[in-house]
């Protein structure tokens, strides 16, 4: 009750829907991890919307109405559809003091050629057509050098151009208009998501009503977070409600009384709530994966109370609560130990969501087990009025006898050899796949819309970028320029569409001085340059004012950061203090990691950061380690079983071992490559499967008067686990699908083979 009050008394449970927060730290350089987070959240709390229509007027009218409708909604802090009036000169003016330091590569090369003639450059400038975008005035830039440099800036290269006060692009016979809406809060806040998505639906219904044929493309973290939350809620309903209903019906049928059902669910609820409280106290929030996995944990946590209640039902009128606890305690503690071992190994993986799942499971299982010792004896003091369902006991007895005849008869080794022969081709077919996209797969519709928006707007893929570091801003910019020379070669070879980086907007001081040096011969004689300008028709006063600005200043990073045009790009520059600086360079039009990585080879303190690839590589390494962990876990469980059962330990360990092997073979036959999550599930198959062997071995001596009752309790535990974990196979999250399918196969096979753990001398009427 205290836990429930802490969770729901003052506020809702903080659910983490940020997919990036579920991933582990993979980059060696701490700045790289900070850069990944900065890049992922640079535009995280806003919607990027693109209205499309074949009719130009309809597209623009829809976008205007959408912007007005969104502006009336409280969910948004700011909405940009129609551009506010602005003077283009305000964008150019900050660069004028540095005009002689900013040259395009083509101009810098041309100026160093002997045949270069400033008069020809001046003539071309005078005859240029009117510049519609950000342009310099003739008196400020008569030779067009600054204009050429501005033309190469990101805002000049974008396919989006101002038309009728709207950011517009034309592609494939359609007109696209961009609308940006900034959220009034975090994209990962449940309330913000509901308000923003509801407001967008209302606004788009209103905006598109009078403009048939209009389409709306959308992207932004809020859509992915909302989709992830909706998927998790669906999974919780499917897994939690379905398994709860299935387990309830099964327990009612087995015990033929509602009281054991209520007692079992109370014990499990105490464990689940304790797990939730502990997880929130330790981590401060709960991941979606943990939430859905917690719903599935119901099927395993209820095992302990099932074993106690079965012992009570089997005892009949001779039942005594404390004797019942003494009877089941060894089996439950041994089973708890094997389960905790599996979850502890799960927690060793440096993956935040997995560690949370391990913590949740270990606390929930421990509290559920302890409640059997300290809570259930009080709630179930009186003897059971009814025994276990005769149908279940009869079914269990028949299958137990059949399995034991095969396991201990003359055909036992032949049957084992046959199983291994059937499994061998499946093992041979087993492959591996560590792609991070198999873990968290965003909705296909959202991914397609984001790809279209990137193509329309010219934005790059934010999952791959170069990290350039240095001890000073100047050194960092110089290293970035070395990288950009290679990137330009890729552009010339049509292997790269382009890139966005700080050095392209703020050249290093070394580069700017080289630019001034290239211009110096022409400004050495002020009279000669003035004559050239006057002969071209420029007033002497204008020429003198222009020449008075030579050589001007060098643009520094701090000055650039204070300019209005730097606002959308400031996230590309990082100042961590202590002589630690970094810049991010975003490549565009190339997803081949080999090509991108080759461009940075040999460059000092320049590295390609590919978060999906690095996480996939990490998963690959831990997948390889997982096989060793599984062997280590088998050795530990085997040692415990040897201590408990002596020479019979291999027989007790055989069912979970066969369950693991046959489950892997089935996955091989199904063509499903193994991931880290399959191996983690196999760890749990070992823990849970060992429980069933222990329950059989420890429980059978107490049910000699009721053959099959011990195995009936094992089947009951297995079916409850399958109702929970098996339903994870229907999850929308690929990682949980892998968990569910593997556990369904492994636990199911282990439960069917559990009677083989009994010795041949066991009475079997």
C-alpha positions, 0 to 999 in steps of 0.5 A, a space after each residue: 500500500 505504501 508503494 502504491 501511494 508512492 507511485 500514484 499518490 502524487 503523480 503518475 509513473 514516469 515512463 521513459 519513452 526516449 528510445 535513445 535513453 534505452 541504449 548503452 553508452 558505446 563511444 570511447 570518447 565522452 564527447 562522442 556520447 554527449 554529441 550523440 545526445 545533443 544531435 538526437 535532441 537538437 530538434 527533439 521538442 518540435 514537430 516538423 510538418 510538410 504540407 504537399 499538394 499538386 496545386 501550388 495555391 492549395 498547398 500554400 493555403 493549407 499550410 497557412 491555415 494549418 499554421 493558424 490553427 496550430 497557433 490557437 492551440 495551447 499545446 504549442 509554444 511557437 508555430 512557424 508557417 508564414 515567415 515574419 517580415 525581415 530585411 535580408 541585409 540584416 543577415 549579410 551585415 554581420 559578415 561585412 567586417 570579415 568580407 576579405 577573410 571569407 572566400 570560396 574555394 574556387 575564388 581562392 584558387 582563381 586568385 592565385 592564378 597568374 591569369 586572374 583579372 579582377 576587372 573580369 570578376 567585376 564585370 561578371 558581378 555587374 552583369 549578374 541577374 538579380 539575387 533572390 536569396 541572401 545577397 550582398 549589395 554591389 557597393 559592399 561586395 563589388 567583386 562578388 567574393 563574399 556572395 560566392 561564399 554565402 552561396 555555399 552556406 547551408 541556408 543557401 543550399 537548402 531546397 526550401 526557398 521563401 515563396 509568398 512568405 512560406 518555406 517552399 520546395 517543388 519536387 516530382 510535380 508537387 509543392 511542399 510547404 514546411 510548418 514547424 511547431 515547437 512543443 510546450 514541454 518535452 516530447 517524452 512527456 505523456 501529457 505533452 504527447 496527448 495534447 500535441 497530437 490531439 491539437 495536430 489532428 484537429 488543426 489538420 482536419 480544419 486546414 485540409 477540409 477546403 483543400 482536397 488532395 493535400 497531404 501532411 508529412 510529419 516527423 519529430 521525436 514526439 511522434 516516435 515517443 507516442 508510437 512507442 508508448 502506444 505500442 507498449 500500452 497495447 503490449 501491456 494490455 495483451 500480455 497483462 490482461 490476457 495472461 491475468 485472465 488466462 491464469 485466473 481461469 486456470 487456477 480456478 479450474 485447478 483449485 476449484 475455489 476462488 480463495 487460492 486464486 486471490 491468495 496467489 494474485 495477492 502474493 504476486 501483486 506484492 512482488 510486482 508492486 515492490 519491483 516497481 517501487 524498487 526500480 523507480 527508487 533506483 532508476 528514477 523512471 521506468 523504460 517501456 521494455 521494463 514495463 511490458 516485461 513486468 507485465 509478463 513477469 506475472 507468470 513466473 512470480 506466481 509459481 511460488 504461490 502455486 507450489 505452496 497452494 498445490 502442497 496445501 491441496 495435496 495435503 488434504 485434512 492433514 494440512 498444517 501451514 508451517 509444515 507446508 512452508 517447511 515442505 516447499 522451502 527447499 524447492 522454492 529457495 533453490 528455484 529462486 536461486 537459479 532464477 536470480 542467477 539468470 537475471 543477474 547475468 542479464 543485469 551484467 549487460 551494459 544496456 539500461 533497459 536490460 539492467 532495469 528488467 533484471 532489477 525489476 525481476 530480481 526484486 519481484 521474484 524475491 518478494 513473491 517468494 518471501 511472501 509465500 513464507 511469511 504471508 501465505 501461511 496466515 491467509 491459507 491456514 485452514 486445510 483446502 476443501 477440494 483437491 487439485 482438479 482430477 483431470 489435471 492430475 490424470 493428464 499429468 500422471 499419464 504424461 509423466 509415466 510416458 516420459 519416464 518409460 522413455 527416459 529409463 527404458 531401453 529406448 532412452 538413449 535411442 530417443 535422446 540420440 533421435 532428438 539430437 539428430 533432429 536438432 543438429 540441422 537446426 543448429 547448423 542453420 542458426 545464424 546471428 544478427 546484431 542489427 540495432 534496428 531489430 531491437 527497436 523498430 520504429 513504425 514504418 509509416 513514420 520512417 518513410 515520412 521522415 525519409 521523404 522530409 529529409 529528401 525534400 528539405 535536404 537534411 542529413 541522416 543524424 545517426 551518422 556524423 563526424 566528431 572533430 576534437 581539439 584543445 583550441 577552437 582554431 585547432 578544431 576548425 583546422 582539423 575539420 577543414 582537413 576532413 572537408 577537403 576529403 568530403 569535397 573529393 567525395 562530392 566531386 566523385 558523386 559519392 556524397 551529396 554534401 555536408 554541414 559543418 561549422 568550418 564551412 561557416 566559420 573558417 579557421 583563422 589560418 584559412 582566413 589569413 590565407 584568403 587575405 594573402 590571396 587578395 593582398 597583391 590586388 590590394 597592395 596598390 589602393 590607387 590601382 584597385 580604385 581605378 579598376 572600380 571607377 572605370 567599371 562605373 562605381 562612384 569614387 566615394 563608394 570605391 574608397 569606402 570599400 577599400 577602407 575596409 581592407 583587410 578587415 577582421 578575422 571571423 572567430 567562433 564566438 562572433 559567429 555564435 552571436 549571429 542570428 544565422 548561426 541559431 539553427 547550427 549552434 548545436 554543431 559546436 561543443 565547448 566542454 571547457 578545460 581546453 576541450 572543443 568539438 565540432 560535428 560534421 553531418 554528411 548527406 546523401 551517403 549511408 555506406 559506413 565504409 565510404 564515410 569511415 575512409 574519409 576520416 582515416 589518418 586524420 588526427 582527432 577525427 572520427 566517424 560516430 555511427 550510433 546504430 553501428 556501434 550499438 550493433 557491434 556492442 550487441 555482437 560482442 555481448 552476444 558472443 560473451 552470452 554463450 560463455 555466460 550460459 556455460 558458466 551458469 550451467 556450471 554453477 547450476 550443475 554445482 548446486 545440483 551436485 551438492 543437493 542431488 549428488 550423482 543424480 544431478 545430470 538427470 535433474 539438469 537434463 530437462 532445462 539443457 534439452 529445452 535450451 538445445 531444442 529451442 535453439 534448433 527450432 529457431 534455426 529451422 525457423 530461419 530466425 537469427 539469434 540476437 543478444 536477446 535470444 541468448 538472454 532468454 536462454 539464460 532465463 530458460 535455464 533458470 525457469 527450467 531448472 525450477 521445474 526439475 527442482 519442483 519435480 524432484 523435491 515435490 514427488 516424495 510428498 505426493 506418493 499418495 496422489 501420483 501425478 500431483 507433483 507434476 500437475 503443479 509443475 505443469 500449472 507453473 509452466 502454463 502460467 509462465 507460457 501465458 505471460 512470457 509466450 504472449 511477449 511473442 506478440 509484442 510490437 517490440 522486436 526485442 520482446 518478441 525474441 524474448 517471448 518466442 525463445 521462452 515459449 519454446 524453451 519453457 514449453 520443451 523443458 516442462 514436457 521433459 521435466 519428469 525425466 529428472 526423476 529417478 527410475 526407482 520413483 514409484 510410478 503406479 
